[in-house]
Structures are given as C-alpha cells and as structure tokens.
Amino acid sequence: MRLLLGLDRPTSGAISIDGKQVIASQSARQLHWLRRQTGLVFQDPYASLDPRMSASQIIAEPLWALGIEGDHHERVREVLTQVGLEPEMADRYPHEFSGGQRQRVAIARAIAHRPRILIGDEPLSALDVTVRAQILELFQQLLQSEDLTLIVVSHDIGVVQHLCDTVAVMKDGRIVERGTTQDVLLHPQQDYTKRLLAAIPVIPGAERGGATSV
C-alpha cells in the first residue's frame, strides 16, 4: 500500500499507473496526479477521523487539499447519500456516529474527489459482523456505480471472496501466488497458500463456497 501511494520506494522493480511511474522521492506537487487518482480507507474508522472536525469538513478536506473546484458543500451531501448516510449528518462529529457510520464517513472521504483507485487497509476488521456485511455491500455498490479499481489488504478470506476478482498471496513481503480469486482459493498451488487456507476454521456441515466476483 505504501508503495502504491508513493510513500515508499521499491527495492526493485517499478510501479506505474497509466504509464506514469510512481516515484516516492518526488515532491508533493509532482505526485499531485497520484493523489487525484487514489483514495484510502483505513482499518480503524475512529482513529482515522479527526475528532475536531465535522463529517462535512472531513469529507471535503481532500477536495480543498487537491484544489478541486466546484460546490464542495453539495459534493459532501451527494457523497454522504452515496454511502448510505443522511445529508443532515454532515454537521456531526466522529463521536456522534456509530462504528459502521464512521467507516461510511471514511469511505465518503476516500471517494469524494472521484478517484479511480480505492485502497482499503483491512477496512472491515474493526467492525462487528452485522456491520461488516453492510459495508461489504456498500463496497460492492461503489465498485459497480463508480467504476473503481479496489485494492484491498485483508486477512479475511470471506472479504477477499466477496470483493476481489484477483488475489495475490504475500509472505514476508513477497508475492508467492496470484491469480483469479476462485483459482487461488479453491485450487491453491503453493504450499504456503495451502497452509494458509487450511488454517481457516470450518464450521461442521458448512461447505466453502466459490468466489463472488464484482
């Protein structure tokens, strides 16, 4: 994730988006194009939201920072509705939202500037089971309506199955296996992937289903 966002320099190889190379040593001005292309959803929605800022200020912050013109107030209302919150909630502060609502605000902030790539850092792990299902559904809706590319880092195989077309299995910072989600999860080729999947608890009588691609 840090490589994709231009925060770290790869020890080998290169990362390019639409033919433009991501170079960590570039200035903020030079990486402005990358900031416009990407949005980030953190793991903990409470820690990632400034408690001194209202939801409206939080969501509009990337619009100001990136110099995006237009009616920011209207865009905030629009994106709140898009993530399943009432526009009237714009004046609330993070402590006035539930955990699931805070993550919706975080997602609203990540997509407010209309990025092409949305990056999720374990975006569901801090939520309870019921709320996780709701946020999963929201991600699926956004992928369909916004034409987003979602890159999600997760240890939760269920999340990977529901959200991802392709998957890369990493060990010690290296990709050991990659392919379509269904192929990798149902027909793993590498020993590490097999051990990883074998460690998943299985409820007696339940069958592991195939991947759902979006």
N, C-alpha and C positions, 0 to 999 in steps of 0.2 A: 504494500500500500504506500509506504513512504517513497519507494522508487517511482511508482506511478504518479504520485503527486509532486515529484520533483524535489523532495526533501532530502533524499539520499542519492549518492552516486553509485551505480552498479560497479562491482569489482571487475566485471567483464560483460561484454555484450552491450546492447543499447535498447532503449525504449522509444518508440516513435508512435505518434498519433497523426493519422492522415499525412504521413511522410515527414512530419516535423519532429525532430528529436527532442526528447525531454532531457535537459541538462541541468543538474542540480546546482551548478555554480553560477547559473545565470541570475541576473538581478530580478527583483520583483517586477520591474517594467517589462523585461524580456520574457518572463513567464506569465504575463498577463493573459495571453491566449490560452494557456493551460488552465488557469483559474476559471476562465469563462466556460471551458469545456467540461469541467469536473465538479461534482458535488459529493460531500462526505457526510455519512451518518455514523455517529459514534455509538459505542456499546452502551454507555450509561447516559440516558437522556437527562438525568438530573444534574450530573457533573458537567455535561457539555453545554448547558444553557446558563447564561449569566443571570443570577438571581436578581440583579439590579435593573434588568431590562425587561420591558413588557414583551409579550409574544410578537406584537407588531414590530417593535424595534429589532428583536432577534431575527425575524424573518426578512426584514428589509435591509439588514446590515450588509449582506453580500451585494445587494443592488447598489448601495452607496459606495461600498469599497471598490466595486468593479466599474463604477462610473456609468451604470446603465440608466439611460434616460427613460422618462415616462412617469405615469402616475403610480408611485410606489404604494400609496395607500390602497388603491384599487387592486394592485397586484397582490398585496397581502391578503385582502379579503377573498380574492379569487383562489389563492393557493390554500388558504385555510379551508375553504369549502371543498377543494380538491382532495384534501387529506381527511375529510370527514369531521371537521370541526365547524362550529358556528362562527361566522364573521364577527359577531359581537364579542367573541372571546379574545379578540386582538388586544384588548387593554389589560388582560390578566397577566399576572406574573407567574413564573415557573412553579412556585409553591402552591398556586391555586389550581393546578392541574393534577390529574391522576398520572401514574406512571405511563400508561398507554397513551394518554393525551399528550404528555411531554414528548414522547417519541414521535407522535404525529407532528408536533411543532418542529422538532428537529428535522423531520423529513421535509416539512414545508420549507424550512430554511435552505435545505440542500437542493431543492428543485426550483426555488424562487427565481433564479437567474436563467432558468431553462438550459441546464447543462445537457450534454449528450451522454456523459458517462457518470453513473451514480455508483459510489464505492461505499460498501457497508462493512463496518468493523464489528462483527458479531452483533448485528443490530437488534436481535431478538432475545439475547441471552439474559438480559436483566429484567425481562417481563414474565408475568405468570402465564400459565398455559392458555387460558382463555384469551388473554390479550395478545399473546403471540400469534394465535390463529387469525385474529382480526388484522394485525399488522402484516402478516403474511399475505392476506387477501388484498390489503392496500398496495403492497409492493407489486403484486400481480396486475392489479388495475393500472398502476402507473406505467408498468412496462408496456402495456397494450396501448394506453392513451397517449403517452409522451414519447414513444419511440426511443426509449432509453436503452443503453447498454448497462447492465448491472454487473458489477464485480463484487462478490460478497466473500468475506473471510469467515468461515464458520467451522466449528467442531460438531455441529448438529447435522447429522445425515438427513433428517427429515426436512430441514430447511433447504439443504442442497437439492434434495429430490424435487421439492415444490418450485424452486425458483430458477434452477440452473439448467441450461441446455448442455453445457460442457463443464467438466470439473478437472482440476489439477490437484493431485495429492502431493503435499510437500513434507519433507523430512529433513531436519537440520538445514533449513533454508534452501533446499534444492527440490525441484520437481522430480518425483520418482515415477509418476504415472499420470497420463492425461488422456482424455477422450470424451465421448459423449457421456452424459451422466448415467444413462442406462447401462452402457457397456462397462464403465468403470465400477459402478456399484453392484451390478449383477454378475459381471464376468471379470473380476479383477485379475490382472496378470502378474503383478509384482507381489512378492512375499509381504512387504510392509503393508500394502493396501489390504491384503487378505487378513493380516493380523488386526489391522485397524477395524475392519468390518466385523471380524469375529468377536471383537470386544464389546460390540453393541448389545445391550441387554435385550432379550427376546421374550415377549410375553407368551406363555404356553398357549398354544392353539391359534396364535396370530401368525399370519403369513406376511413376509416382506413383499410389498407391492413394488411395481415398476416406477420409474421416474415420471414425473409430470413436467413436460417441457412447456415453457412460455415463449 
